[in-house]
Amino acid sequence: MRHIASVSFGKDSLAMLLILIARGYPLDEVVFYDTGMEFQAIYDTRDMIIPLLQENGIQYTELQPKEPFLYKMLERPVCKRGTKIIHKYGYSWCGGTCRWGTTEKLQALEKHCKGAVEYVGIAADEASRLEKERKGNKAFPLADWGMTERDCRKYCYHKGFKWLEDGIELYSILSRVSCWCCGNKNLKELKLIHRHLPKYWNRLKELQTKTDRPMKGEGKSVFDLEQRFLKEKRISEDGDIHHGGARWIKKNS
């Protein structure tokens, strides 16, 4: 039976892959599903790993969506359930209860790995995900090794992988390095993207101009959030100005 590692090139699946190879586990193929909307750091990490796979005689396979991500998000005709009546174009943001991109990704990976042992990079401290995914021929090495998400990040950092974007380590501002336009990013993460990754924030604003649905719900479009973040920044800076002297005196008294 073939053994395939499903790898997103985030910290967990990458740690799993590196250890599988280091410990000599059976591994015939690595498969990566490219949404086309990944951070550049993910592609950079992929490009660092492909030579290692070649050295070890491991096949590398890359899957893509049947239709481009942006077409499905913004342009694809969507009919009312059970009819041929078009009521909108595009599924809008992928996230929350409408994770259309995730669904397609999981289906494509399941089809590709059918009949093989599929190594899945879910960490030991992700109990709910483990419970949900335990089916078929899936194997969960990280859980078997007792490796947590923190352990995986530490291991990858030790091996020289940092997921840098414009000098920022993505895992210092994001809990998961998923698609840069993922609707499941929380407000804290979005605030940090606004602060540290203006290139991606501007891309989010561009997407928001093309869909009526606010990224994080009513009153929380990308533009609404930007005004909120700027206001919070001004309040914070005003507080520093008003109280900075007092703190300095206390510190140096």
C-alpha positions in Angstrom: 0.0 0.0 0.0 1.3 3.5 -0.9 2.0 6.0 1.8 1.1 9.7 1.0 1.8 12.7 3.2 -0.7 15.5 2.8 1.3 18.7 3.3 0.2 22.3 3.4 3.8 23.5 4.2 2.5 25.1 7.4 4.3 24.3 10.7 2.4 21.1 11.6 2.4 19.2 8.3 6.0 20.3 7.6 7.2 19.1 11.0 5.4 15.8 10.3 7.1 15.5 6.9 10.6 16.2 8.1 10.3 13.7 10.9 8.8 11.0 8.7 11.8 11.3 6.4 14.3 11.6 9.3 13.0 8.4 11.0 12.7 6.4 7.8 8.9 6.0 7.8 7.5 4.5 4.5 6.7 7.5 2.3 6.0 7.3 -1.4 4.5 10.7 -2.2 3.8 14.2 -0.8 0.7 16.0 -2.0 0.1 19.7 -1.8 -3.2 21.4 -2.6 -2.5 24.9 -3.9 -5.5 27.2 -3.6 -3.6 29.9 -5.4 -4.2 32.2 -2.4 -1.4 31.1 -0.1 1.1 33.5 1.5 4.3 33.7 -0.5 6.1 32.2 2.5 4.2 28.9 1.9 5.4 28.7 -1.7 8.9 29.6 -0.6 8.8 26.8 2.0 7.5 24.4 -0.7 10.4 25.3 -2.9 12.9 24.6 -0.1 11.4 21.1 0.5 11.1 19.8 -3.1 14.9 19.1 -3.5 14.8 17.1 -0.2 11.9 15.0 -1.6 13.9 14.4 -4.8 17.0 13.4 -2.8 14.9 10.8 -1.0 13.1 9.5 -4.1 9.7 10.8 -2.9 7.2 11.8 -5.5 5.8 15.4 -5.3 2.2 16.1 -6.5 0.5 19.4 -6.6 -3.3 19.7 -6.9 -5.3 22.8 -7.9 -9.0 23.7 -7.7 -11.1 22.8 -10.7 -12.0 26.4 -11.1 -9.8 29.4 -10.0 -10.4 30.5 -6.5 -11.2 34.1 -7.4 -13.7 33.0 -10.1 -15.6 30.9 -7.5 -15.4 33.7 -5.0 -16.5 36.6 -7.2 -17.9 35.5 -10.6 -19.3 32.0 -10.6 -23.1 32.0 -11.2 -24.8 30.7 -8.1 -28.4 29.4 -8.5 -31.1 29.2 -5.8 -31.2 25.8 -4.3 -33.2 23.3 -6.5 -33.5 25.8 -9.4 -31.7 27.2 -12.3 -32.4 30.7 -11.3 -29.2 32.7 -10.7 -29.5 34.8 -7.6 -25.9 35.9 -7.2 -22.4 35.7 -8.6 -19.6 34.2 -6.6 -19.7 32.5 -3.1 -17.9 35.5 -1.6 -15.5 35.1 1.4 -14.5 31.5 2.2 -15.0 31.0 5.9 -17.4 30.5 8.8 -20.4 28.4 7.7 -19.5 28.8 4.0 -16.1 27.1 3.7 -16.5 26.3 0.1 -12.7 26.3 -0.6 -12.0 24.0 2.3 -14.6 21.6 1.2 -13.2 21.4 -2.3 -9.7 21.0 -0.9 -10.6 18.1 1.4 -12.6 16.3 -1.3 -9.7 16.6 -3.8 -7.2 15.3 -1.2 -9.5 12.4 -0.2 -9.9 11.4 -3.8 -6.2 11.6 -4.5 -5.2 9.5 -1.5 -7.9 6.9 -1.8 -6.5 3.4 -1.3 -3.3 4.7 0.3 -2.3 5.5 3.9 -2.6 9.2 4.2 -0.4 10.9 6.8 -2.2 14.0 8.1 -0.5 16.7 10.2 -2.9 17.3 13.1 -1.1 18.0 16.3 -1.6 16.1 19.6 -3.4 19.1 21.2 -6.0 19.4 18.5 -8.4 16.8 20.0 -11.6 18.0 18.2 -9.9 17.9 14.8 -8.4 14.5 15.5 -11.8 13.1 16.4 -13.4 14.5 13.3 -10.7 13.2 10.9 -10.2 9.7 12.2 -11.5 7.7 9.4 -10.4 5.4 6.5 -6.6 4.9 6.2 -5.6 8.2 7.7 -2.7 8.2 10.1 -1.8 11.0 12.5 2.0 10.8 13.4 2.1 14.0 15.3 -0.6 12.8 17.7 1.2 9.4 18.0 4.4 11.2 18.8 2.7 13.5 21.3 3.8 16.6 19.4 1.7 19.8 20.1 1.4 22.8 17.7 4.0 24.6 19.8 6.4 21.6 19.5 5.9 21.6 15.7 6.7 25.3 15.4 9.8 25.0 17.6 11.0 22.0 15.5 10.5 23.8 12.2 12.3 26.9 13.5 15.2 24.7 14.7 15.4 23.4 11.1 15.6 26.9 9.7 12.0 27.4 8.5 10.6 30.8 9.6 7.8 31.7 7.1 9.0 35.2 6.5 6.9 37.9 4.8 8.5 41.3 4.5 10.7 40.5 7.5 7.8 39.3 9.6 7.5 35.7 10.9 4.0 34.8 10.1 3.5 32.6 13.1 4.3 35.6 15.3 1.1 37.3 14.1 -1.1 34.3 13.0 -2.2 31.2 14.7 -2.5 29.4 11.3 -0.8 30.4 8.1 -3.8 29.6 6.0 -4.9 31.5 2.8 -4.2 35.2 3.2 -7.9 35.9 2.4 -9.4 33.3 4.8 -12.6 34.5 6.3 -11.8 32.6 9.5 -9.0 34.9 10.5 -10.0 36.6 13.8 -9.9 40.3 14.5 -6.6 40.2 16.3 -5.0 38.5 13.3 -6.5 40.9 10.9 -5.3 43.8 13.0 -1.8 42.5 12.9 -2.0 41.9 9.1 -3.1 45.6 8.8 -0.2 46.7 10.9 2.6 44.5 9.6 1.6 43.3 6.1 0.2 46.2 4.1 0.6 44.4 0.8 -1.8 41.7 1.9 -4.1 44.2 3.6 -4.5 46.1 0.3 -5.3 42.9 -1.4 -8.1 42.3 1.1 -9.4 45.7 0.5 -9.4 45.1 -3.2 -11.4 41.9 -2.7 -13.9 43.7 -0.4 -14.7 46.2 -3.2 -15.8 43.2 -5.4 -18.2 41.6 -3.0 -21.2 43.0 -1.0 -20.7 40.6 1.9 -18.6 42.2 4.7 -15.6 40.0 5.5 -16.4 39.5 9.2 -20.1 40.2 9.2 -22.4 43.2 9.4 -20.5 46.4 10.0 -17.2 44.6 9.8 -16.1 44.9 6.1 -12.4 45.2 5.5 -12.9 49.0 5.3 -14.8 49.1 8.5 -12.1 47.2 10.2 -9.4 49.5 8.9 -11.1 52.5 10.4 -11.5 50.6 13.7 -7.8 49.7 13.7 -6.7 53.2 12.9 -8.9 54.6 15.6 -7.5 52.1 18.1 -4.0 53.1 17.0 -4.6 56.8 17.5 -6.1 56.1 21.0 -3.1 54.0 21.9 -0.6 56.7 20.6 -2.5 59.4 22.5 -2.3 57.3 25.7 1.5 56.9 25.2 1.9 60.7 24.8 -0.2 61.5 27.8 1.3 58.9 30.1 4.7 58.3 28.7 6.4 60.9 31.0 4.9 59.5 34.1 6.0 56.0 33.2 9.5 57.3 32.4 9.8 59.0 35.8 8.6 55.9 37.6 11.0 53.7 35.8 13.9 56.0 36.5 13.1 57.2 40.0 
